[in-house]
Amino acid sequence: MHVFVTGGTGLIGPAVVAELLGNGHTVLALARSDGSALAIETAGAHPLRGDLADLDSLRAGAAQADGVIHLAFRHDFSSPDALAQAVAEESAALAVLGDELLGSDRPLVTVSGTPPVAGRVSTETDPVPTEGPVGGRSRSVMAVLDLASRGVRSTAVRLPRTVHNEGKGGFAGTLTDVARRTGVSGYPGDGTQRWPAVHALDAAALFRLALETAPAGSCWHAVADEGDAVRDIAVVIGRRLELPVQAVSPETYGPLGPIFATDQPSSSAHTREALGWNPTHESLLKDLENIQP
Ligand SMILES: NC(=O)c1ccc[n+]([C@@H]2O[C@H](COP(=O)([O-])OP(=O)(O)OC[C@H]3O[C@@H](n4cnc5c(N)ncnc54)[C@H](OP(=O)(O)O)[C@@H]3O)[C@@H](O)[C@H]2O)c1
């Protein structure tokens, strides 16, 4: 397939681009800067200059592709307003991508998040929360899944809280960044809350499988580690950075504080069985050993 990818230059995107190229696909990837265009070319894909806010560029990318994988998101957590704007930008972008594919039965694979479910491990059939600071992202995903009835093979790959590679990425990456800045390896709440995780290379394999084979309207969980206690994550970060480990207020993590404090283990049993997905790369706690002081 010739695949249009947004977000091909972030933490996860390059793994997805490499996975596609390594499995016989060609890739056209959105690039919003010269640096990103160069990175895409170096990876062996073709850049398409544009931006999530430039809807014509998205329409052009989808129009010339056999399928679309959407990953791009402007991670601006500096204030609730900034986050709301990023959510609205993505929502408009997804609407255009879906519109371009209507009636074509081409796949549109969008990124989502694993849902928290009080008192148990979440599964692929649990709904994603549509309230809260990133609830708008879930509503955009649901709109994409609804396109299944209008001739789009739309699917969602739900990522866990931490998608990691070489010790970086996701919520654990944020804990590391805050630890470097504050001199304390903190954890919100009592630290017993669990976050699921996956290696970016394993997540990339699931994006490819979903693109190639997932039925319209389906959701998948890219979960390799069902849930690590956040305190255990902070302990590895503290040891690697030689910093003290202690509880901190959830507000330390800005608008996402309440999500950071929530217990949210998640399962991928159905995904593994139905799509034959088999994560093989190192766990989050092992990968965090790659953090350099
Ligand atoms: N990493 C995780 O643990 C995790 C967990 C759950 C969900 N997710 C979701 O997975 C997706 C990819 O995550 P990531 O960790 O790879 O993110 P990332 O490292 O922040 O990369 C973001 C990507 O989006 C692109 N982008 C941002 N704003 C854009 C804009 N306005 N126009 C065009 N492109 C834009 C970036 O391009 P440039 O390179 O040009 O900046 C980059 O390719 C995101 O939707 C994220 O929310 C990630």
The ligand as a Tripos MOL2 file, in Angstrom:
@<TRIPOS>MOLECULE
LIG
   48    52     1     0     0
SMALL
NO_CHARGES

@<TRIPOS>ATOM
      1 N1          4.4300    8.4300   23.4900 N.am      1 LIG1
      2 C1          3.4310    7.9390   24.2140 C.2       1 LIG1
      3 O1          3.6690    7.3490   25.2520 O.2       1 LIG1
      4 C2          1.9810    8.0600   23.7860 C.ar      1 LIG1
      5 C3          1.0110    7.4680   24.5840 C.ar      1 LIG1
      6 C4         -0.3200    7.5660   24.2090 C.ar      1 LIG1
      7 C5         -0.6460    8.2280   23.0480 C.ar      1 LIG1
      8 N2          0.3280    8.8160   22.2980 N.ar      1 LIG1
      9 C6         -0.0690    9.5140   21.0520 C.3       1 LIG1
     10 O2          0.6280    8.9430   19.9490 O.3       1 LIG1
     11 C7          0.8760    9.9500   18.9650 C.3       1 LIG1
     12 C8          2.3700   10.0200   18.6710 C.3       1 LIG1
     13 O3          3.0350   10.2530   19.8980 O.3       1 LIG1
     14 P1          4.5880   10.5920   19.9830 P.3       1 LIG1
     15 O4          5.0040   10.2180   21.3640 O.co2     1 LIG1
     16 O5          5.3220   10.0150   18.8160 O.co2     1 LIG1
     17 O6          4.5370   12.1880   19.8720 O.3       1 LIG1
     18 P2          5.7220   13.2210   19.5950 P.3       1 LIG1
     19 O7          7.0400   12.5790   19.8130 O.co2     1 LIG1
     20 O8          5.3700   14.4720   20.3410 O.co2     1 LIG1
     21 O9          5.5740   13.5170   18.0380 O.3       1 LIG1
     22 C9          4.5060   14.2820   17.5410 C.3       1 LIG1
     23 C10         4.4710   14.1530   16.0360 C.3       1 LIG1
     24 O10         3.3940   14.9700   15.5640 O.3       1 LIG1
     25 C11         3.9320   15.9410   14.6700 C.3       1 LIG1
     26 N3          3.1820   17.1720   14.8330 N.ar      1 LIG1
     27 C12         2.9310   17.8380   15.9870 C.ar      1 LIG1
     28 N4          2.2100   18.9320   15.7360 N.ar      1 LIG1
     29 C13         2.0170   18.9590   14.4010 C.ar      1 LIG1
     30 C14         1.3670   19.8540   13.5260 C.ar      1 LIG1
     31 N5          0.7460   20.9410   13.9920 N.pl3     1 LIG1
     32 N6          1.3600   19.5870   12.2140 N.ar      1 LIG1
     33 C15         1.9830   18.4790   11.7410 C.ar      1 LIG1
     34 N7          2.6260   17.5890   12.5110 N.ar      1 LIG1
     35 C16         2.6440   17.8500   13.8220 C.ar      1 LIG1
     36 C17         5.3830   16.1030   15.0440 C.3       1 LIG1
     37 O11         6.0990   16.6580   13.9730 O.3       1 LIG1
     38 P3          7.5520   17.3700   14.1720 P.3       1 LIG1
     39 O12         8.5520   16.2500   14.2750 O.co2     1 LIG1
     40 O13         7.7270   18.1880   12.9530 O.co2     1 LIG1
     41 O14         7.4840   18.1820   15.4430 O.co2     1 LIG1
     42 C18         5.7420   14.6530   15.3460 C.3       1 LIG1
     43 O15         5.9220   13.9540   14.1530 O.3       1 LIG1
     44 C19         0.3110   11.2340   19.5600 C.3       1 LIG1
     45 O16        -1.0050   11.4170   19.0980 O.3       1 LIG1
     46 C20         0.3170   10.9600   21.0370 C.3       1 LIG1
     47 O17        -0.5870   11.7750   21.7640 O.3       1 LIG1
     48 C21         1.6180    8.7380   22.6360 C.ar      1 LIG1
@<TRIPOS>BOND
     1     1     2 1
     2     2     3 2
     3     2     4 1
     4     4     5 ar
     5     4    48 ar
     6     5     6 ar
     7     6     7 ar
     8     7     8 ar
     9     8     9 1
    10     8    48 ar
    11     9    10 1
    12     9    46 1
    13    10    11 1
    14    11    12 1
    15    11    44 1
    16    12    13 1
    17    13    14 1
    18    14    15 2
    19    14    16 1
    20    14    17 1
    21    17    18 1
    22    18    19 2
    23    18    20 1
    24    18    21 1
    25    21    22 1
    26    22    23 1
    27    23    24 1
    28    23    42 1
    29    24    25 1
    30    25    26 1
    31    25    36 1
    32    26    27 ar
    33    26    35 ar
    34    27    28 ar
    35    28    29 ar
    36    29    30 ar
    37    29    35 ar
    38    30    31 1
    39    30    32 ar
    40    32    33 ar
    41    33    34 ar
    42    34    35 ar
    43    36    37 1
    44    36    42 1
    45    37    38 1
    46    38    39 2
    47    38    40 1
    48    38    41 1
    49    42    43 1
    50    44    45 1
    51    44    46 1
    52    46    47 1
@<TRIPOS>SUBSTRUCTURE
     1 LIG1         1 GROUP 0 **** ****
